[in-house]
Amino acid sequence: MKTYDAAVIGGGLAGLIAAIDLAKGGVSTVLLEKSSRVGGRAMTSNKNGVFLNLGAHALYRTGKAFAILQELGVRVEGGRPASQVSVLAQNRLLPLPTSPWGLFSSRLLSWSGKRQLMKMMMTLTKLEPDSLPIIPIKEWVEGEIDDPLVRKVFYALCRTATYTVEPEHLLAGPALSQIQRSLKGGVLYLHGGWQTIVDQLREKAAEAGVHIISNKRVAEIQQENGRVKRLHFADGEQMDVTYVISTAPPAETERLLQGGEHTVLKRWKEAARPSMAACLDLGLTKLSAQGPHFVLDLDRPIYFSNHSLHAQLSANGTVVTHLLKYNGPHESDPKEDERILEETMNLLHPGWEKDVVARQFLPNIAVSHDFPHIGREMARGPEVPEVQGFYVAGDWAGHGEFLADASAASARRAAQSILKKCRQAAVIG
Ligand SMILES: Cc1cc2nc3c(=O)[nH]c(=O)nc-3n(C[C@H](O)[C@H](O)[C@H](O)COP(=O)(O)OP(=O)(O)OC[C@H]3O[C@@H](n4cnc5c(N)ncnc54)[C@H](O)[C@@H]3O)c2cc1C
């Protein structure tokens, strides 16, 4: 089998970005993906001409992924959702006040609640999250917000920005930075879905000289004398390599690496707190005109958004909505979650079922394999210090970033570390 200097395991956003950076830096690179197509969780399915991402996806305009994609020449086109937010409070749908007049006339909050919400919004704009001590966001909320309903509003915004339902674990500093990012820079819903990014990254990788092999599952990473040596594949083939970047989840990465249980990977796996979600993604011929387009439930961790209001997600004007229930690590009950999501849809858009042209239910998908939390080092990887030549990337290998931003930033860090090693080796050699 042909040999390469570097192998990247996994063809999601992290793997594609890392492979492009390596190949552009002059390193011969192979990208190995176990599925039949690249994209990982950034794939979009095309159901009868309707583009459905794997759950609601929004790209942060001031995040690391956006910046790296732009730098790589990837066109990122889409629409910015408007700031009109409705909330569900005890099954009543009300507008979330976002302007002084909206606040004045709001039926959601008491007068003291209105004052607190205004104060909270002002605090969020001025705050410097990096200067905060290492505390969970729950502690920050309890010190800053008294009104129970304003707390619920804050937690709903926090969930939407971080995809995390564990305020007792989520680190305050990174969470508040992410909320500021969502309030200041906003997000984009992408025309054609996230597949458009994947397709362009795949093309850029091929142009840079990356050899992409799909349907290729890595079964073991062999090491010798503390150095990466050889990859073993599920189909029995082998490949010698000098550098490896794994973008597989933490538990799989530890399992793949020979002796992984004696490395820092064991600790990273055990400390990981995945953010999970049940998703109901729908293509509909129409949506009731008087129904809401963006809803945050204040009593249950539920989100609804009409993405096609801002992004083109079909050729014929089909409406695409995403409903999602955020789950903690062990909270999944697929049947019950599907029932809750359908019931929510009945409340928001009665009669929706007769208009369905495309439907996708994801019972419990990993949104992120980890997030910045108490008890986890702020900066994870890219090196695995016990094994020379072995690196990690992915949304669980962030340095304070969240979600796709963590995938993109960690991919770049891993590739840069390898390029630095290669330059040093060239100088010394
Ligand atoms: C419902 C949902 C909503 C989301 N919303 C947002 C959002 O709004 N904003 C945002 O920024 N992010 C969001 N994300 C997160 C974002 O999609 C992910 O962080 C990102 O796509 C992960 O990319 P990755 O490359 O790190 O991992 P993955 O996409 O999981 O890629 C890893 C790849 O490795 C492959 N692989 C694994 N093991 C092996 C092996 N042994 N051999 C070969 N290949 C292997 C897998 O098949 C996979 O393709 C969301 C995710 C979900 C699920």
The ligand as an ORCA input file, in Angstrom:
! r2SCAN-3c Opt
* xyz 0 1
  C     -27.841     18.197     16.042
  C     -26.552     18.941     15.881
  C     -26.568     20.318     15.866
  C     -25.370     21.031     15.747
  N     -25.405     22.393     15.683
  C     -24.267     23.099     15.566
  C     -24.290     24.504     15.456
  O     -25.358     25.110     15.452
  N     -23.120     25.179     15.364
  C     -21.916     24.530     15.375
  O     -20.885     25.183     15.294
  N     -21.857     23.184     15.461
  C     -23.005     22.464     15.559
  N     -22.966     21.091     15.646
  C     -21.673     20.442     15.835
  C     -20.920     20.189     14.546
  O     -21.736     19.529     13.608
  C     -19.743     19.286     14.912
  O     -19.010     19.874     15.970
  C     -18.786     19.053     13.761
  O     -19.455     18.731     12.572
  C     -17.872     17.895     14.184
  O     -16.849     17.701     13.228
  P     -15.674     16.684     13.577
  O     -14.856     16.563     12.365
  O     -15.015     17.136     14.843
  O     -16.392     15.311     13.949
  P     -17.283     14.358     13.005
  O     -18.109     15.171     12.099
  O     -17.975     13.416     13.930
  O     -16.211     13.591     12.127
  C     -15.492     12.466     12.598
  C     -15.381     11.512     11.431
  O     -14.526     10.434     11.823
  C     -15.005      9.256     11.207
  N     -14.420      8.133     11.954
  C     -14.642      7.814     13.257
  N     -13.935      6.711     13.580
  C     -13.252      6.327     12.476
  C     -12.357      5.250     12.193
  N     -12.027      4.322     13.118
  N     -11.834      5.147     10.936
  C     -12.155      6.073      9.975
  N     -13.022      7.086     10.199
  C     -13.553      7.224     11.430
  C     -16.518      9.402     11.344
  O     -17.219      8.560     10.428
  C     -16.709     10.890     11.039
  O     -16.961     11.128      9.675
  C     -24.136     20.346     15.710
  C     -24.132     18.951     15.691
  C     -25.320     18.247     15.774
  C     -25.291     16.749     15.750
*
